Amino acid sequence: MSRRVRRLAPALGLVPFFGYLTIFLLIPTGAVVVGAFVEQDRASLSNIRALGDEVVLRTLWHSVVLSAESAVVGAVLGGLLAYAVVTGRPDGLLRRSVTSACGVLAQFGGVTLAFAFIATLGFSGVVTEAGRDLLGIDLFGSGWLFGLKGLTLVYTYFQIPLMVIVFLPSLDGMRVQWREAAESLGASTWQFWRYIAGPLLLPAFLGSTLLLFANAFAAYATAAALVSQGSPILPLLIRNALTSEIVLGQSHLAFALALDMIVVVVIVMTLYALLLRRTSRWLR
Amino acid sequence: MKRTVRSAALIISAVAVSLGAAACGGPPDKDSGSDTKASSATSAKDLGGMDALVKAAKKEGQLNVIALPPTWANYGKIIDAFEDKYDIKINSAQPDAASQDEINAANTLKGTKRAPDVFDLGQSVALANTSMFAPYKVATFDSIPEEFKDPDGTWVNDYGGFMSIGFDTTKVPEVTGIDDLLGSEFKGKVALNGDPTQAGAAFSGVVMASIANGGSADDIAPGVSYFEKLKKAGNFLPVDPTPATIESGQTPVVIDWDYTNAAETAKLPSWKVVVPEGAAVGGYYYQAINKDAPHPAAARLWQEFLYSDEGQNLYLGGGARPVRADAMKADGTLDEALYAKLPEVQGDPVLLTEEQTKTAADYLSKNWSKVAG
């Protein structure tokens, strides 16, 4: 075997991965970009122009707000939980149970999650019924669970555990010695957090928040199962453009909307990569 | 990142839809659609009469239907009756799909054995896709009123109904008109079957609200502001009603076609259905044969069955108004007992033309988000 072949051999193992990437990422992305600029088999900017439409802009705004809210709430609560876990014993029960629970819950999404919430907080949900019988209050109201507010709550449910998973390694990277060094030099707790831990953890924290944002921004199945009236967020507006039996011929608008989403996610993921680079310098 | 994968799947399905047959259709099956005689037949006579059609259909042995919910217009029983009568297996795909899904599926599966043989479509989707239909005249074609069929039989209305309000008398007070629903007893209880910018039934619900509030077939703005009021009162329940939500009491009031609402009375005795006085909005569904049907003879036999007295009375059994009702009444073949059970309709029924539907759809797509957020 020549030296060149031997050097290339390990790369062969990546071929299935790149094949997968091509089929499920590059080709669809290409098709979306091309499709967004086509109308009735001809090149056209009409769908791109339609992105400036009031309804589309409002939906984009809703999508961004929903993703940001659930990401920030998830990041703060998840971050606190992760810190609580890290202060415990590394092989303790708390840590083991929390991390494995988070592993499961972060992936507990889609239709199952939506129905779990409907069974809990829906019109005849367990908690709703209990609230009616025991406290005499109507938690269900006018069906807030099936709108944007409901989505924020349900998304937060899977954001918190995801935050724990992605943020825990950064907290683990903090050395006890750094704290000891700071203390032996006379630093107070506040000073330690203000000048050492804070700056070290901030990029990782912001990066994780961005990841949560992207995660919520692209979520579809949960929202689709929950929201049947209107299309408050972009993935649902895409569904509407593809399946509506009232407003026809919008399949290329769906491409344009998907392109809209790709642009937002690309921006977010670029920021994420930049932040990650900053953090990795320290936490090696 | 399961959810990211899901959005990728969504995008891929978007691609699949647009690339249609080119990307996803497999090679045509040799054993299906081979009977070219059946796929070009425009009546049973072309094949040598009804017996020959039955024989050809039995030889194919299968029929693909799509988007026919068993609880909708009695389709569950209709499918059983057809299977029993002709010993042909019916493959019912995606019972809860929308009309546009039927067309998408036909495009995506074109040339394969799994493509739908027949369609049951809402008005706008049907009229926008007539180039995909095979013209065919059933034996009873002449007894179908002119306005409910294409002269060549490219499409024929099969059954229709009126927009109605269904309500559970154990949960809410008696309803007579649409404005009753604005009262405080209906807080969080009024559901519309679907999103009116997406589903035909919900769309007609908005038209009904419009006509009851001084609008017309040309002007549905009052319908949208009615739902805005309903939402402001906290009465609009943004849940998609299904038989399950109705029977479990999650959707105590449902605005839907009278036949789907009527189907619930059999299972829930306290369920009542009214067509609001002076706001009768009618709607007929469109039946058509897929031009590229993999089982062309069975598809034609299915049409013959649906428009036979037996098929039409089966629709009636589900509370839907069969398109041949008047002719059958004259012939004495209509099941009068079932016909008498249909909700009463007062005032002139309103049926939207294609043009009016389009104008209304435009208005809705711009303004419905005010209601639904």
Interface residues (C-beta under 8 A of the other chain):
Chain A: F24 L25 I27 P28 T29 A31 V32 G35 E54 V55 R58 T59 H62 Q107 G109 G110 G122 F123 S124 D138 F140 G141 S142 G143 F146 G147 L148 A214 N215 A218 A219 Y220 A221 T222 V227 S228 Q229 G230 S231 P232 P235 I238 R239 N240 L242 T243 S244 E245 I246 V247 L248 G249 S251 H252 A254 F255 A258 M261
Chain B: M1 K2 R3 T4 R6 S7 A8 L10 I11 I12 S13 A14 V15 V17 S18 L19 A98 S99 Q100 D101 N104 L121 G122 S124 V125 A128 K187 G188 L192 G194 D195 P196 T197 Q198 A199 G200 F203 K231 G234 N235 F236 L237 P238 V239 D240 S248 G249 Q250 T251 T357 A361 D362 L364 S365 K366 W368 S369 V371 A372 G373
